[in-house]
Amino acid sequence: MPSGKRSYGGRRHRWAAGLGVVALGVLGGGAALATPAAAAPAEVEFVTVCTPPSNLGVPPIEGPTKAKISVDNANPKVGDTVKVTYEVTKPASGNPTSLPLPENIMKPRGTVKLGGAQTADVAVEGPRQNTPVAGNAPFPAFSMTGTFTVTAPGAITLSPGNYTINTNYIVDIDTPCVIKTPPAPVSETITATGGGDPVNPRSLSLSAPSGAPGASVLVTLKDFTPSTPVTIAGWNGTGVTADKYDASTATNGTMTVRLKVNDPATVGIVAFEGAAWDPAKGAGPQPYTVTTPGGGGTTLDQNLKSSVKAGQLTMTQAGNAVLMSGVDFGKGGPSTGALQQVTVKDFRGGPAGWSLTGKVTKFTGPGGAYIDADKLSWTPKCATKAGSPSVCAAGSAGQVGSQGATLAQTPNAALTGGEFQIDAGLSLNVPEFTAPGEYAGVLTLTLT
């Protein structure tokens, strides 16, 4: 076990971090297979350069990669949301060592390049998911997904862009992979329809939904054409009323004015650029009612609605390295440490509770020596944030082992949720004549 000021993991950390740099291969540019517009996405080949952090001592990695871009709708309309999948079918790299690489330590994120009728960078991201990789074996395929909104009609091309691989194994690192000779070849082409006009971004809001004749309402406009004349007017259901105000937008396309409303026929407020109402160059109508003065006890009801959006069940940790105390050769005994604090946030708002479990690998050391996984035990603790509907219960103290044990959990109930902090004391029972050296194992936590 480590002792003194020696860093946890030592050379094993350095190897693991460097190995993460080449994990999942190389994505990027360089002309290769030209891709004509087609109904099915084409697999393209190109070259990238992945540059690891300089302190790892691993040189930049350059090589060919095969990938393809696919969509869930090849013939969208302007305003539709299109889902994009960026799939790397053949990474350029493989495991450069004879040591195996664990599962689910690699998470990619990157961009898909749009061209043609619409130009943009679409952010895509993949899950932290990979199969175990044997020593000197090729890396598996992976994919990333994202969405974009169609803003103009015509042919839109999709090409692979730069991406970054995050590797979370012993240490956490990001490795950017860039196109060597951009742009990458086109993999997919879609055709959008919608009359040739882009999506209208203009919006209008009012300070009040009603007022007496002659009262003024504050009108706020956003995303209009900058420094452009605009008319704000009352709306009677089919056209504008006599209530009008003319002004020009600011350099950022916004405006806030007071409109005096007198016409009892007004049922809403509109704003538009140009000489006449045009929905493509305006916003509204936003409902507005001219009330009758002196109502003689008459009352008005307004039905109010709101909503609470359900979230997700997530967990984070304060770090991923634990330095445990050393023991003496010939004496053995407990090597102790503390779990890096885990925070669980349950914002689903449903009836289901959750369970956090852990399992550990054997602790491998020098010359093939090891300490069995069942020698590690823990003493779990769990704290519940005030106001949380659920109450967290810590798991039982005892052996962790390769089969696993419960660290913390909450029960099912009519309404569950909340925020929780989980800790645990760790103790590795080291046999008395264990070979001297540094031993390392991996504790995997799973939230369900």
N, C-alpha and C positions, 0 to 999 in steps of 0.2 A: 504493500500500500504506500501512497505518497507520504512524505514527511518533510519537515522544515518548510522552506519557501519554494519547493519545486512545484511548478504549475500542473494542474490536473490534466491528465491525458498526455502531456509531453509530446513526443514525436507522433503518437497516434492521432492527437488533435491536428497536427500539421498535415499529416497524410489525409485525414478525413476531410478537412477544409479544402485542400488542394484537389481531392477527388471530386468534391462537389462542383468545382469549377468546370470540369469537362462533362459532368453529368448531363444527360439528355442531348448531347451533341452540339452542333454548331448550326445556327440559323443565320441567313443573311443574303447578300446580293451577289452581283456578278452575273453577266448574261450567260444563259445556258439554253434551256429548252424554250423556245418561243411558243406562246400559247394563243391560238386563235380563239375568237369568241365561240362558245359552244354551250349546249344545254347542260352538260355535265362538267363539273370542275376538273381541271387538268392538273396532274402532278407535275411540278416544276422543280428544276435542280439549280442550285446557286451556291455561292461561297460566302461565308461570314468569318469574322475574327472575334473570338471571345477573349476578353482581357480580365484575368483574375486580379484580386487585390494584390498590390506589389509585395506585401509582407509575407505572402504565402510561398514565394520562391518558385511559382509555377509560371512558365512563359506563356504568352498568348497562343491560343489554339486556332488554327486556320484549316478549313476543309470544306468539302461539298456536302450539301444537305438536300434531301428531297422533301417537299411539302405540298399541300394543296389547300385551297380556300373553298368552303361551301356555304350556302345560305339556305334559309328555310323558305324563301319566297323569291323566285327568279324573275317574277313579273309584278313588282309592287306598284302601288300608286303613290303619288306625292302625298306625304303625311304619314305613310305607313312606317311601322318599325320593323326592321329586318334583323334577324339573328344571324351572326357570322361565326363560323367555326374555322379556326386556323389549326390545321393538323400537320404535325411533322411526322411523316411516314417512315423516314429513314434518317436518324441522326447521324452526324458525321463521326462521332467519337464512340469509343468503347471504354470499358474499365481498364485502365492502364496498369493495374497491379494484379497480383494473384489473390488478393484479399477480397471477400464478398462485400457488397454494398447493401445495406438494409432497405426494406420497403418503405414507401411513403415518406421520403425525406426531401423530395424535389417539387418545387412549385414554380411554374412559368407564368410570366406576364409580358405583354408586348403590344404591337400595333398591327393593324391591317391598313394598307394604303388604298384609298379610293381615288379614282381618276376618271376622266371623261366628263360627263355631265355634272358630276359632283366631286369635289376634291375635299378630302378630310383624312385624319388619322383616327381610326376606330380602336379604342382601347379594348384589349382582350386579356383574359386571365384563365388559367387552368387550376384544377385542384391540386393539393399536395398529395400526389398519388403516383406511385411507380412500383412495379414488381421488383423483388430482390434481383440483384445483378451478380452473377458469379464472377470469379476472378478472370480477367482477360476476356470477358464476354462483351458483345455489343450492347449498347443501351437501348431500352424499349422506345416505341413510338409514344407520342403524347399529343394532347390537343388543348387549345384555349378558345374561349367563346366570349362574345360581346354583342352589342346591338348598336344600330344607328338609325336615324330618322331620315327618310328620303325627302329632299328639299327641292329637287328639280327633275323634270322628265328627261328621258334619253338614256343612252347606254352608259352604264357605270362600271368601270373595271375595278377588280380587287386583286391586290398583290401582297405577298408577305412583306412585313416590315421588321424593324429591329425588335429585340426582345431581351428580357433579363431572367436569369434563373436564380431563384433563392434556394439555398441548400441549408437545411436545418438538421445537422448531424454532428453532435458534440459542440460545434460552434455554428453560429448563424452568419451566412455571408450572401451577398448579391454579386452576381457576375454578369455584366452587360455583354451582349452579343450583337454586333453591328454589321450591316451589309458592307462588304468590301468595295463593291462597285455598284452603287444604287442607280436606278431602282431595280428591284427583283422582277422577274418575269410575271406577267399577268396570269393568274390561275383561274379566275372566274369573271364572267361578264354578265350583268343583269340589265334588263330594260325596264325603266320606270315610265309610267304614264300619268297624266293628270292635267292636261290642257296647257302645259308650257309655263304656268305661273308657279313661283316658289311659294312655300308655306307663309301665310301672313302672320308675323309675330306680334302685331300691334295689340295693345291691351288698354282697357279703360276701367277705372274704379271710381266710386262715389263715396263721399263722406257720410251720406245719409240716404235711405231708400225713399224718403217722402218729405214734403214740406208744404206750408200754406202758400197760396198765391202770392208772388212777389218775393218769396224767400230765396236765398242763394244756396247752392250746393257746391261743395268743393269737388272739382273734377281733376283726376290725375291720369295722365297719359304716359305710356312707356313704349319703347321700341318703335316709335314712328321714325320717319326719315329725318335725319338731323337738319336743323336750320331750315325748316320748310313750313309754309303757311298751312294752318289747320283750322277747320271750322268745328266748333262744339255746338250742338243743337239739340232741342227737344225732339222727340219721336212720337208720332201718334199711332203707330202700328203699321202704316204703309209709307209714310214719308216724314220729312222734317217739319217742325212747327215754326212759329215766328220767334221762338226763344233761341237766339243765336249769339255766339261770341267768336270773333276771329282773332287769331294770334299766331305766332310762329314758335316752333319747337326749339329747344336748346341744342347745343352742338352734340349732345349725347342722345337726342331723340326723345327727350322727356318734356313734360309741361304740367304745371298745376295752376288752374284758374278757378274763379268763382263764376258760376253761371246763374243769373237770375231767371227763375221760371215763373211765368204768369199764366200761360195757356192751360186751361183745365183739361184739354184733350191730350196733354203730354202723358205718355205711359212709360217713357224711357228716355235715355240720353245716348246720343251717338257722337262720334268724332270722325272726321275724314279729311284726307288730303285732296285738293282739287276743288272744282267749282260745284260739284254735286256729289250726293251720297254714292259711294262705291264700296261694297263690302271688302273688295280686294285691297283697298287702300284706306280702310277705316277700322274702327273697333266699336263694339256694341251691337244692338242696343242693350244698355244696362238698365234694368227696371227702375222706374221712379214714378211716384204717385203724387199728384197735386191734391192735397186734402181740402175738404170743405170747412171754411171758418165757422166758429161758433157751433159746434156740433150738437149742442143741446143734450149732452149726456151720452152721445153716440160713442161707442167704443170700437176699436179695431184690434183684431187678433193677428199675430204673426207667428207662424209655426217655425220653430227653430230646430235645426238638426245639426248634429256634430258626429264625429266618428273617432274611434281609437284604433290605430293600425297595429296589428300584431307584428312582433319582431321575430328574432331567432334565438336559438340556444347556442351560446358560444363560450369558449374558454381561452384565457391567455395565461402566460406564466412570466414571473419576474426575470427568469433567465433559464439557461439550459445546461449549466455546468455546476456540479456539486463537488467540492473538495472535502473529502472525509479525512478524519484523523488517522495517523499512522500507528502501527503496533510493532512490538519487538519480536524479532525472530527467536523462536524457542519458547516464547511466552504466549503469543497469540492473544485472543480476546476480542472485545468489540472495537471496531473502527466506526466512529460515529460522525454524523453530519445532519444537515437539515434540508428537507425538500425545498426547492425554490417555490415561493408562494404561487398558488394557482387561483385565479379569479374566474368564477363561473357566473355568467349573466343569462338568466332565463327570462326573456321578454316575449315568449310565445303567447302568454295569456290564455292557455287552454287548461285541460284537466290533467295533463300528463306531468309526472315528476321526472327526475333524471337520476342517473347513476354514473359515478366516476370511478373507474377501476384502473388498476395498474398491474403490470407484470414486468419481470426483469430477466435479462440474459445472464448467463454465467459471467464471472469476472475473469477475463483472460489476462495472463501475465507473461513473464519472460520464459523462453524455451518451452512453450507449450503448457506451462503450469496454469492452473485456474482454481477459482473458488466457486463452488456450486451456487446456483441462484437461490436455493432454499436456505442459504446462510444469511440472506438479507431479510430483516424484519422492520416494521415501522409502527409508529404510534400516531395515528391520524388525529387532526383537530379541524373543526369547521366552524366558522363564524358567519352569522346571518346579518346582513345590513338592515338597520331599522326600517320598518315599513314594508318589508318584503312579505308577500302573502304566504310563501312557503318557509319552513324552518329546516335548516340543513342538519343532518345527522352524520357524525363522523363514523367511519368504519371501525371495525374491531382492531385492537392492537395485536400484532402477531406477524407470522411469516408472510412474505410477498410471493417469492418463488416464480418459476416460469409459468405456472398455471394461473397466477394472478390472484388478487384480492380486492375488496371494495375499499376505496379511499374515503368516499363521502357519497351521500345521496339525499334526495327529497322524495316524499311519498306522492302518489296520485291524490288529487282532491278536486272539488268542484271548480276552484280557480287556483292555479299555481303560478309561481314566478318569483323573481327577486334577484338579488345580487349576493354572492357568497365568496368568502376567502377561505381557502383550504391550505393547511400546513401539515407537516408530519416530521417527527424525529426519525432519523434513519440509523440503523445499526447493522453492521456486517460482522458476523461472528467468524473471525479468522482463525483457522486451526493453528496450533502452536508452532509447528515446524513447517509452515508454508514457505516456499522458496522466496528469498528476498527479491524485491523489485516492485514495479508499478503495475497495478491491476485496474482494469476498466470494464465496466458493464453499462448497459443501456436500460433505463427504466422507461417504459412506454405507458402513457396515460391515455385512456379512451373514455370519451364522454358520450353517453347514449340516453 
